[in-house]
Amino acid sequence: MNSDRVTTATPRGLRAVPDLTGLRLAHRAILADADRLAGLLADLAAGARPVSPERAAAIAAYLRRYHGAVRAHHRGEAEILWPLVLDAAADPAGAIADIVRFVDDHRALEALQTAADAAADGFAADPAHGAPELAALLARRRDLLADHIRAGEEHLLPVITARIPAAACAAAEAAIGRAVTAGAGAAGGDADWVRGWLLSHATAEEVRRLVRGGAGAAAGSAVEPLVQGYRAEAERVFAG
């Protein structure tokens, strides 16, 4: 993917630089779980570890929650973040052409995720026979996600940092965060699950920034219980 044409108008005067901690953290969490899930299913498909029906059901449920969060993040990008980039672009036609490439990525990823959701149902019903199909889909999804996020961080995030007002960016990050939380809930998760999932990938400094800025939607004293609750579930899924 090449998005070199996304350019913007010259900023006027001094301005605060947007803090993209929330977006970068979401990308890191998405990529980390895409890799973990693909690796887990590859092991199971190869027969490296036996899987009980209970664990297979837990893996399928986790995957659905994760997909709910990813879908909501993508909707937030498309509906909230990308319009900010287009509004700031010096060359709207060129910027639109580049955004279309990211939209195409989202469509391809959604097709893979829909297929993986169906394959996860088959895996939960019959782990031994369902693992190879699900593993192949998750490997393809991992690779496409990696390319998509790398291109977005290379071409879009610098535009946002340089050209979009910090307040507008903060509002967009907060709105995307709310959408991701709601998306995970709609997929069988809840607000605590998605917050714990995201915060489990954060550094101590990122947690301080998120709590201070409100983007994490969690008071500082509540962060550790959220992370511990999420990790207990993840342990059952990934460690067996």
CYANA upper distance limits for C-alpha pairs under 8 A (distance plus 0.5 A):
  1 MET  CA    101 ARG  CA      7.68
  1 MET  CA    147 ASP  CA      8.34
  1 MET  CA    148 HIS  CA      8.31
  1 MET  CA    151 ALA  CA      7.22
  2 ASN  CA     98 ASP  CA      8.08
  2 ASN  CA    151 ALA  CA      7.95
  3 SER  CA     98 ASP  CA      5.67
  3 SER  CA     99 ILE  CA      8.36
  3 SER  CA    101 ARG  CA      8.48
  3 SER  CA    151 ALA  CA      7.93
  3 SER  CA    155 HIS  CA      6.52
  4 ASP  CA     98 ASP  CA      8.38
  4 ASP  CA    155 HIS  CA      7.11
  5 ARG  CA     94 GLY  CA      6.21
  5 ARG  CA     95 ALA  CA      6.69
  5 ARG  CA     98 ASP  CA      7.25
  6 VAL  CA     89 ALA  CA      7.41
  6 VAL  CA     91 ASP  CA      7.97
  6 VAL  CA     94 GLY  CA      7.03
  6 VAL  CA     95 ALA  CA      5.18
  6 VAL  CA     98 ASP  CA      7.09
  6 VAL  CA    155 HIS  CA      7.69
  6 VAL  CA    156 LEU  CA      7.92
  6 VAL  CA    159 VAL  CA      8.19
  7 THR  CA     89 ALA  CA      6.00
  7 THR  CA     90 ALA  CA      6.34
  7 THR  CA     91 ASP  CA      6.89
  7 THR  CA     95 ALA  CA      7.48
  7 THR  CA    159 VAL  CA      7.71
  8 THR  CA     88 ALA  CA      6.00
  8 THR  CA     89 ALA  CA      4.40
  8 THR  CA     90 ALA  CA      4.82
  8 THR  CA     91 ASP  CA      7.47
  8 THR  CA    159 VAL  CA      7.59
  8 THR  CA    163 ARG  CA      7.26
  9 ALA  CA     88 ALA  CA      6.89
  9 ALA  CA     89 ALA  CA      6.48
  9 ALA  CA     90 ALA  CA      5.15
  9 ALA  CA    163 ARG  CA      7.88
 10 THR  CA    163 ARG  CA      7.91
 11 PRO  CA    162 ALA  CA      8.21
 11 PRO  CA    163 ARG  CA      6.48
 15 ARG  CA    165 PRO  CA      7.64
 15 ARG  CA    166 ALA  CA      8.26
 16 ALA  CA    165 PRO  CA      7.55
 16 ALA  CA    166 ALA  CA      6.22
 17 VAL  CA    161 THR  CA      6.47
 17 VAL  CA    162 ALA  CA      7.66
 17 VAL  CA    165 PRO  CA      7.89
 17 VAL  CA    166 ALA  CA      6.23
 18 PRO  CA    160 ILE  CA      8.01
 18 PRO  CA    161 THR  CA      5.98
 18 PRO  CA    164 ILE  CA      8.01
 18 PRO  CA    165 PRO  CA      7.25
 18 PRO  CA    166 ALA  CA      4.61
 18 PRO  CA    167 ALA  CA      7.98
 18 PRO  CA    169 CYS  CA      6.62
 18 PRO  CA    170 ALA  CA      7.54
 19 ASP  CA    161 THR  CA      8.31
 19 ASP  CA    166 ALA  CA      7.62
 19 ASP  CA    169 CYS  CA      8.27
 19 ASP  CA    170 ALA  CA      7.71
 20 LEU  CA     24 ARG  CA      6.64
 20 LEU  CA    161 THR  CA      8.37
 20 LEU  CA    169 CYS  CA      8.45
 20 LEU  CA    173 GLU  CA      8.26
 21 THR  CA     25 LEU  CA      6.44
 21 THR  CA    206 GLU  CA      7.12
 21 THR  CA    209 ARG  CA      8.09
 21 THR  CA    210 LEU  CA      7.94
 22 GLY  CA     26 ALA  CA      6.63
 22 GLY  CA    173 GLU  CA      6.99
 22 GLY  CA    177 GLY  CA      8.30
 22 GLY  CA    210 LEU  CA      7.56
 22 GLY  CA    215 ALA  CA      7.29
 22 GLY  CA    216 GLY  CA      8.17
 23 LEU  CA     27 HIS  CA      6.75
 23 LEU  CA    173 GLU  CA      7.24
 24 ARG  CA     28 ARG  CA      6.69
 25 LEU  CA     29 ALA  CA      6.65
 25 LEU  CA    198 LEU  CA      7.45
 25 LEU  CA    201 HIS  CA      7.52
 25 LEU  CA    202 ALA  CA      7.01
 26 ALA  CA     30 ILE  CA      6.58
 26 ALA  CA    198 LEU  CA      6.98
 27 HIS  CA     31 LEU  CA      6.62
 27 HIS  CA    149 ILE  CA      7.32
 28 ARG  CA     32 ALA  CA      6.47
 28 ARG  CA    201 HIS  CA      7.67
 29 ALA  CA     33 ASP  CA      6.70
 29 ALA  CA    197 TRP  CA      7.95
 29 ALA  CA    198 LEU  CA      6.53
 29 ALA  CA    201 HIS  CA      6.41
 30 ILE  CA     34 ALA  CA      6.57
 30 ILE  CA     70 VAL  CA      7.40
 31 LEU  CA     35 ASP  CA      6.68
 31 LEU  CA    142 ARG  CA      7.74
 31 LEU  CA    145 LEU  CA      7.52
 31 LEU  CA    146 ALA  CA      7.07
 32 ALA  CA     36 ARG  CA      6.63
 33 ASP  CA     37 LEU  CA      6.27
 34 ALA  CA     38 ALA  CA      6.61
 34 ALA  CA    138 LEU  CA      7.73
 34 ALA  CA    141 ARG  CA      7.92
 34 ALA  CA    142 ARG  CA      5.58
 34 ALA  CA    145 LEU  CA      8.34
 35 ASP  CA     39 GLY  CA      6.52
 35 ASP  CA    139 ALA  CA      8.41
 35 ASP  CA    142 ARG  CA      6.53
 36 ARG  CA     40 LEU  CA      6.50
 36 ARG  CA    238 PHE  CA      8.39
 37 LEU  CA     41 LEU  CA      6.68
 37 LEU  CA     63 LEU  CA      8.41
 37 LEU  CA    138 LEU  CA      7.53
 38 ALA  CA     42 ALA  CA      6.57
 38 ALA  CA    135 ALA  CA      6.46
 38 ALA  CA    138 LEU  CA      5.49
 38 ALA  CA    139 ALA  CA      5.71
 38 ALA  CA    142 ARG  CA      7.43
 39 GLY  CA     43 ASP  CA      6.77
 39 GLY  CA    135 ALA  CA      8.47
 39 GLY  CA    139 ALA  CA      8.46
 40 LEU  CA     44 LEU  CA      6.82
 40 LEU  CA    238 PHE  CA      7.35
 41 LEU  CA     45 ALA  CA      6.37
 41 LEU  CA    131 ALA  CA      6.70
 41 LEU  CA    132 PRO  CA      8.02
 41 LEU  CA    134 LEU  CA      7.45
 41 LEU  CA    135 ALA  CA      5.27
 41 LEU  CA    138 LEU  CA      8.37
 42 ALA  CA     46 ALA  CA      6.68
 42 ALA  CA    131 ALA  CA      8.25
 42 ALA  CA    132 PRO  CA      7.82
 42 ALA  CA    135 ALA  CA      5.74
 42 ALA  CA    136 ALA  CA      8.31
 43 ASP  CA     47 GLY  CA      6.90
 43 ASP  CA     48 ALA  CA      5.77
 43 ASP  CA     49 ARG  CA      7.22
 44 LEU  CA     48 ALA  CA      6.24
 44 LEU  CA     49 ARG  CA      6.15
 44 LEU  CA     50 PRO  CA      7.45
 44 LEU  CA     51 VAL  CA      7.89
 44 LEU  CA    128 ALA  CA      8.41
 44 LEU  CA    131 ALA  CA      6.80
 45 ALA  CA    128 ALA  CA      7.67
 45 ALA  CA    131 ALA  CA      5.28
 45 ALA  CA    132 PRO  CA      5.28
 45 ALA  CA    135 ALA  CA      7.21
 46 ALA  CA    132 PRO  CA      8.34
 47 GLY  CA    128 ALA  CA      8.48
 51 VAL  CA     55 ARG  CA      6.71
 51 VAL  CA     56 ALA  CA      6.83
 51 VAL  CA    127 PRO  CA      7.47
 51 VAL  CA    240 GLY  CA      8.23
 52 SER  CA     56 ALA  CA      6.64
 52 SER  CA    127 PRO  CA      8.43
 53 PRO  CA     57 ALA  CA      6.67
 53 PRO  CA    124 ALA  CA      7.09
 53 PRO  CA    125 ALA  CA      7.91
 53 PRO  CA    126 ASP  CA      8.25
 53 PRO  CA    127 PRO  CA      7.65
 54 GLU  CA     58 ALA  CA      6.80
 55 ARG  CA     59 ILE  CA      6.63
 55 ARG  CA    236 ARG  CA      7.87
 55 ARG  CA    237 VAL  CA      7.10
 55 ARG  CA    240 GLY  CA      7.31
 56 ALA  CA     60 ALA  CA      6.76
 56 ALA  CA    123 PHE  CA      7.26
 56 ALA  CA    124 ALA  CA      5.37
 56 ALA  CA    127 PRO  CA      6.84
 57 ALA  CA     61 ALA  CA      6.64
 57 ALA  CA    124 ALA  CA      5.34
 57 ALA  CA    125 ALA  CA      8.38
 58 ALA  CA     62 TYR  CA      6.60
 58 ALA  CA    236 ARG  CA      8.24
 58 ALA  CA    237 VAL  CA      6.69
 59 ILE  CA     63 LEU  CA      6.63
 59 ILE  CA    124 ALA  CA      8.39
 59 ILE  CA    237 VAL  CA      5.94
 60 ALA  CA     64 ARG  CA      6.83
 60 ALA  CA    117 ASP  CA      8.29
 60 ALA  CA    120 ALA  CA      5.69
 60 ALA  CA    121 ASP  CA      7.22
 60 ALA  CA    123 PHE  CA      8.00
 60 ALA  CA    124 ALA  CA      6.77
 61 ALA  CA     65 ARG  CA      6.90
 61 ALA  CA    188 GLY  CA      8.20
 62 TYR  CA     66 TYR  CA      6.64
 62 TYR  CA    237 VAL  CA      8.03
 63 LEU  CA     67 HIS  CA      6.55
 63 LEU  CA    117 ASP  CA      8.05
 63 LEU  CA    120 ALA  CA      8.26
 64 ARG  CA     68 GLY  CA      6.64
 64 ARG  CA    117 ASP  CA      7.07
 64 ARG  CA    187 ALA  CA      6.57
 64 ARG  CA    188 GLY  CA      7.91
 65 ARG  CA     69 ALA  CA      6.94
 65 ARG  CA    184 ALA  CA      5.79
 65 ARG  CA    185 GLY  CA      8.08
 65 ARG  CA    187 ALA  CA      5.76
 65 ARG  CA    188 GLY  CA      6.56
 65 ARG  CA    189 GLY  CA      6.06
 66 TYR  CA     70 VAL  CA      6.77
 66 TYR  CA    184 ALA  CA      7.41
 67 HIS  CA     71 ARG  CA      6.47
 67 HIS  CA    113 GLN  CA      7.36
 67 HIS  CA    184 ALA  CA      8.19
 67 HIS  CA    187 ALA  CA      8.30
 68 GLY  CA     72 ALA  CA      6.70
 68 GLY  CA    180 VAL  CA      8.17
 68 GLY  CA    183 GLY  CA      5.53
 68 GLY  CA    184 ALA  CA      5.09
 68 GLY  CA    185 GLY  CA      8.17
 68 GLY  CA    186 ALA  CA      7.55
 68 GLY  CA    187 ALA  CA      5.70
 69 ALA  CA     73 HIS  CA      6.65
 69 ALA  CA    180 VAL  CA      5.50
 69 ALA  CA    181 THR  CA      7.36
 69 ALA  CA    183 GLY  CA      5.84
 69 ALA  CA    184 ALA  CA      5.19
 69 ALA  CA    194 VAL  CA      7.77
 70 VAL  CA     74 HIS  CA      6.71
 70 VAL  CA    180 VAL  CA      7.82
 71 ARG  CA     75 ARG  CA      6.72
 71 ARG  CA    110 GLU  CA      8.05
 71 ARG  CA    180 VAL  CA      8.32
 71 ARG  CA    183 GLY  CA      7.63
 72 ALA  CA     76 GLY  CA      6.62
 72 ALA  CA    176 ILE  CA      8.24
 72 ALA  CA    179 ALA  CA      6.14
 72 ALA  CA    180 VAL  CA      5.22
 72 ALA  CA    181 THR  CA      8.48
 72 ALA  CA    182 ALA  CA      8.16
 72 ALA  CA    183 GLY  CA      5.57
 72 ALA  CA    184 ALA  CA      8.14
 73 HIS  CA     77 GLU  CA      6.74
 73 HIS  CA    176 ILE  CA      6.81
 73 HIS  CA    177 GLY  CA      8.18
 73 HIS  CA    179 ALA  CA      7.40
 73 HIS  CA    180 VAL  CA      5.87
 74 HIS  CA     78 ALA  CA      6.70
 74 HIS  CA    106 HIS  CA      7.44
 75 ARG  CA     79 GLU  CA      6.36
 75 ARG  CA     80 ILE  CA      8.44
 76 GLY  CA     80 ILE  CA      5.79
 76 GLY  CA     81 LEU  CA      7.15
 76 GLY  CA    175 ALA  CA      7.93
 76 GLY  CA    176 ILE  CA      5.34
 76 GLY  CA    179 ALA  CA      7.07
 76 GLY  CA    180 VAL  CA      8.31
 77 GLU  CA     81 LEU  CA      5.19
 77 GLU  CA     82 TRP  CA      6.34
 77 GLU  CA    176 ILE  CA      7.74
 78 ALA  CA     82 TRP  CA      5.96
 78 ALA  CA     83 PRO  CA      7.90
 78 ALA  CA    103 VAL  CA      8.00
 79 GLU  CA     83 PRO  CA      7.28
 80 ILE  CA     84 LEU  CA      7.57
 80 ILE  CA    172 ALA  CA      6.58
 80 ILE  CA    175 ALA  CA      8.18
 80 ILE  CA    176 ILE  CA      7.79
 81 LEU  CA     85 VAL  CA      7.32
 81 LEU  CA    169 CYS  CA      8.49
 81 LEU  CA    172 ALA  CA      6.70
 82 TRP  CA     86 LEU  CA      6.78
 82 TRP  CA     99 ILE  CA      7.90
 83 PRO  CA     87 ASP  CA      6.53
 84 LEU  CA     88 ALA  CA      6.83
 84 LEU  CA    164 ILE  CA      7.71
 85 VAL  CA     89 ALA  CA      6.69
 85 VAL  CA    156 LEU  CA      8.16
 85 VAL  CA    159 VAL  CA      7.75
 85 VAL  CA    160 ILE  CA      7.16
 85 VAL  CA    164 ILE  CA      8.02
 86 LEU  CA     92 PRO  CA      6.69
 86 LEU  CA     95 ALA  CA      6.80
 86 LEU  CA     96 ILE  CA      7.48
 87 ASP  CA     92 PRO  CA      8.25
 88 ALA  CA    163 ARG  CA      7.21
 88 ALA  CA    164 ILE  CA      7.38
 89 ALA  CA     95 ALA  CA      7.05
 91 ASP  CA     95 ALA  CA      6.63
 92 PRO  CA     96 ILE  CA      6.48
 93 ALA  CA     97 ALA  CA      6.86
 94 GLY  CA     98 ASP  CA      6.92
 95 ALA  CA     99 ILE  CA      6.66
 96 ILE  CA    100 VAL  CA      6.61
 97 ALA  CA    101 ARG  CA      7.41
 98 ASP  CA    102 PHE  CA      7.52
 99 ILE  CA    103 VAL  CA      6.80
100 VAL  CA    104 ASP  CA      6.67
101 ARG  CA    105 ASP  CA      6.91
102 PHE  CA    106 HIS  CA      6.88
102 PHE  CA    148 HIS  CA      7.70
102 PHE  CA    152 GLY  CA      8.46
103 VAL  CA    107 ARG  CA      6.87
104 ASP  CA    108 ALA  CA      6.77
105 ASP  CA    109 LEU  CA      6.55
105 ASP  CA    144 LEU  CA      8.21
105 ASP  CA    148 HIS  CA      7.17
106 HIS  CA    110 GLU  CA      6.50
107 ARG  CA    111 ALA  CA      6.77
108 ALA  CA    112 LEU  CA      6.90
109 LEU  CA    113 GLN  CA      6.58
109 LEU  CA    141 ARG  CA      6.88
109 LEU  CA    144 LEU  CA      7.68
109 LEU  CA    145 LEU  CA      7.86
110 GLU  CA    114 THR  CA      6.47
111 ALA  CA    115 ALA  CA      6.73
112 LEU  CA    116 ALA  CA      6.52
112 LEU  CA    137 LEU  CA      6.95
112 LEU  CA    138 LEU  CA      8.39
112 LEU  CA    140 ARG  CA      8.26
112 LEU  CA    141 ARG  CA      6.67
113 GLN  CA    117 ASP  CA      6.54
113 GLN  CA    137 LEU  CA      8.49
113 GLN  CA    141 ARG  CA      7.84
114 THR  CA    118 ALA  CA      6.98
115 ALA  CA    119 ALA  CA      6.66
115 ALA  CA    137 LEU  CA      7.93
116 ALA  CA    120 ALA  CA      6.38
116 ALA  CA    134 LEU  CA      6.42
116 ALA  CA    137 LEU  CA      6.46
116 ALA  CA    138 LEU  CA      7.40
117 ASP  CA    121 ASP  CA      7.06
118 ALA  CA    122 GLY  CA      7.20
119 ALA  CA    123 PHE  CA      6.60
119 ALA  CA    130 GLY  CA      7.28
119 ALA  CA    133 GLU  CA      7.18
119 ALA  CA    134 LEU  CA      5.89
120 ALA  CA    124 ALA  CA      6.56
120 ALA  CA    130 GLY  CA      8.00
120 ALA  CA    134 LEU  CA      6.86
121 ASP  CA    125 ALA  CA      6.85
122 GLY  CA    126 ASP  CA      6.55
122 GLY  CA    127 PRO  CA      7.98
122 GLY  CA    130 GLY  CA      5.95
123 PHE  CA    127 PRO  CA      4.95
123 PHE  CA    128 ALA  CA      7.93
123 PHE  CA    129 HIS  CA      7.53
123 PHE  CA    130 GLY  CA      4.51
123 PHE  CA    131 ALA  CA      6.17
123 PHE  CA    134 LEU  CA      7.74
124 ALA  CA    130 GLY  CA      8.13
125 ALA  CA    130 GLY  CA      8.43
126 ASP  CA    130 GLY  CA      6.27
127 PRO  CA    131 ALA  CA      6.13
130 GLY  CA    134 LEU  CA      6.96
131 ALA  CA    135 ALA  CA      6.38
132 PRO  CA    136 ALA  CA      6.73
133 GLU  CA    137 LEU  CA      6.94
134 LEU  CA    138 LEU  CA      6.66
135 ALA  CA    139 ALA  CA      6.64
136 ALA  CA    140 ARG  CA      6.89
137 LEU  CA    141 ARG  CA      6.65
138 LEU  CA    142 ARG  CA      6.46
139 ALA  CA    143 ASP  CA      6.87
140 ARG  CA    144 LEU  CA      6.80
141 ARG  CA    145 LEU  CA      6.48
142 ARG  CA    146 ALA  CA      6.64
143 ASP  CA    147 ASP  CA      6.90
144 LEU  CA    148 HIS  CA      6.56
145 LEU  CA    149 ILE  CA      6.49
146 ALA  CA    150 ARG  CA      6.50
147 ASP  CA    151 ALA  CA      6.66
148 HIS  CA    152 GLY  CA      6.72
149 ILE  CA    153 GLU  CA      6.57
150 ARG  CA    154 GLU  CA      6.57
151 ALA  CA    155 HIS  CA      6.46
151 ALA  CA    156 LEU  CA      8.28
152 GLY  CA    156 LEU  CA      5.60
152 GLY  CA    157 LEU  CA      7.10
153 GLU  CA    157 LEU  CA      5.55
153 GLU  CA    158 PRO  CA      7.82
154 GLU  CA    158 PRO  CA      7.44
155 HIS  CA    159 VAL  CA      7.46
156 LEU  CA    160 ILE  CA      6.87
157 LEU  CA    161 THR  CA      6.63
158 PRO  CA    162 ALA  CA      6.56
159 VAL  CA    163 ARG  CA      6.28
159 VAL  CA    164 ILE  CA      7.99
160 ILE  CA    164 ILE  CA      5.56
160 ILE  CA    169 CYS  CA      8.11
164 ILE  CA    168 ALA  CA      7.41
164 ILE  CA    169 CYS  CA      7.10
165 PRO  CA    169 CYS  CA      6.77
166 ALA  CA    170 ALA  CA      6.54
167 ALA  CA    171 ALA  CA      6.68
168 ALA  CA    172 ALA  CA      6.70
169 CYS  CA    173 GLU  CA      6.64
170 ALA  CA    174 ALA  CA      6.67
170 ALA  CA    215 ALA  CA      8.48
171 ALA  CA    175 ALA  CA      6.68
172 ALA  CA    176 ILE  CA      6.63
173 GLU  CA    177 GLY  CA      6.57
173 GLU  CA    215 ALA  CA      7.51
174 ALA  CA    178 ARG  CA      6.78
174 ALA  CA    214 GLY  CA      8.29
174 ALA  CA    215 ALA  CA      5.74
175 ALA  CA    179 ALA  CA      6.73
176 ILE  CA    180 VAL  CA      6.64
177 GLY  CA    181 THR  CA      6.79
177 GLY  CA    215 ALA  CA      7.40
177 GLY  CA    216 GLY  CA      8.13
178 ARG  CA    182 ALA  CA      6.69
179 ALA  CA    183 GLY  CA      6.46
180 VAL  CA    184 ALA  CA      6.72
180 VAL  CA    194 VAL  CA      8.07
181 THR  CA    185 GLY  CA      6.86
181 THR  CA    190 ASP  CA      7.59
181 THR  CA    191 ALA  CA      5.78
181 THR  CA    194 VAL  CA      6.27
181 THR  CA    195 ARG  CA      7.72
182 ALA  CA    186 ALA  CA      6.71
182 ALA  CA    190 ASP  CA      8.08
182 ALA  CA    191 ALA  CA      7.53
183 GLY  CA    187 ALA  CA      6.90
184 ALA  CA    188 GLY  CA      7.14
184 ALA  CA    189 GLY  CA      5.59
184 ALA  CA    190 ASP  CA      6.65
184 ALA  CA    191 ALA  CA      7.86
184 ALA  CA    193 TRP  CA      8.38
184 ALA  CA    194 VAL  CA      6.88
185 GLY  CA    189 GLY  CA      4.72
185 GLY  CA    190 ASP  CA      4.67
185 GLY  CA    191 ALA  CA      6.85
186 ALA  CA    190 ASP  CA      8.32
189 GLY  CA    193 TRP  CA      6.62
189 GLY  CA    194 VAL  CA      7.88
190 ASP  CA    194 VAL  CA      7.12
191 ALA  CA    195 ARG  CA      6.66
192 ASP  CA    196 GLY  CA      6.38
192 ASP  CA    226 LEU  CA      6.57
192 ASP  CA    230 TYR  CA      8.45
193 TRP  CA    197 TRP  CA      6.50
193 TRP  CA    226 LEU  CA      7.84
193 TRP  CA    229 GLY  CA      8.18
193 TRP  CA    230 TYR  CA      6.35
194 VAL  CA    198 LEU  CA      6.65
195 ARG  CA    199 LEU  CA      6.48
195 ARG  CA    216 GLY  CA      7.64
195 ARG  CA    217 ALA  CA      8.25
195 ARG  CA    218 ALA  CA      8.32
195 ARG  CA    226 LEU  CA      7.35
195 ARG  CA    227 VAL  CA      8.31
196 GLY  CA    200 SER  CA      6.36
196 GLY  CA    223 VAL  CA      7.99
196 GLY  CA    226 LEU  CA      5.08
196 GLY  CA    227 VAL  CA      4.83
196 GLY  CA    228 GLN  CA      8.02
196 GLY  CA    229 GLY  CA      7.57
196 GLY  CA    230 TYR  CA      5.72
196 GLY  CA    231 ARG  CA      8.36
197 TRP  CA    201 HIS  CA      7.62
197 TRP  CA    227 VAL  CA      7.33
197 TRP  CA    230 TYR  CA      6.45
197 TRP  CA    231 ARG  CA      8.33
198 LEU  CA    202 ALA  CA      7.38
199 LEU  CA    207 VAL  CA      7.46
199 LEU  CA    216 GLY  CA      8.45
199 LEU  CA    223 VAL  CA      7.92
199 LEU  CA    227 VAL  CA      6.84
200 SER  CA    227 VAL  CA      5.97
200 SER  CA    230 TYR  CA      8.30
200 SER  CA    231 ARG  CA      8.08
202 ALA  CA    206 GLU  CA      6.15
202 ALA  CA    207 VAL  CA      6.58
203 THR  CA    207 VAL  CA      6.75
204 ALA  CA    208 ARG  CA      6.85
205 GLU  CA    209 ARG  CA      6.80
206 GLU  CA    210 LEU  CA      6.57
207 VAL  CA    211 VAL  CA      6.52
207 VAL  CA    216 GLY  CA      8.23
208 ARG  CA    212 ARG  CA      6.41
208 ARG  CA    220 GLY  CA      8.25
209 ARG  CA    213 GLY  CA      6.42
210 LEU  CA    214 GLY  CA      6.26
210 LEU  CA    215 ALA  CA      5.57
210 LEU  CA    216 GLY  CA      5.31
210 LEU  CA    217 ALA  CA      8.41
211 VAL  CA    215 ALA  CA      7.14
211 VAL  CA    216 GLY  CA      6.04
211 VAL  CA    217 ALA  CA      7.54
211 VAL  CA    218 ALA  CA      6.80
211 VAL  CA    219 ALA  CA      6.60
211 VAL  CA    220 GLY  CA      6.53
214 GLY  CA    218 ALA  CA      7.82
218 ALA  CA    222 ALA  CA      6.67
218 ALA  CA    223 VAL  CA      6.89
219 ALA  CA    223 VAL  CA      7.19
222 ALA  CA    226 LEU  CA      6.91
223 VAL  CA    227 VAL  CA      6.76
224 GLU  CA    228 GLN  CA      6.50
225 PRO  CA    229 GLY  CA      6.50
226 LEU  CA    230 TYR  CA      6.77
227 VAL  CA    231 ARG  CA      6.55
228 GLN  CA    232 ALA  CA      6.66
229 GLY  CA    233 GLU  CA      7.29
230 TYR  CA    234 ALA  CA      6.75
231 ARG  CA    235 GLU  CA      6.39
232 ALA  CA    236 ARG  CA      7.18
233 GLU  CA    237 VAL  CA      7.00
234 ALA  CA    238 PHE  CA      6.41
234 ALA  CA    239 ALA  CA      8.29
235 GLU  CA    239 ALA  CA      5.66
235 GLU  CA    240 GLY  CA      7.40
236 ARG  CA    240 GLY  CA      5.50
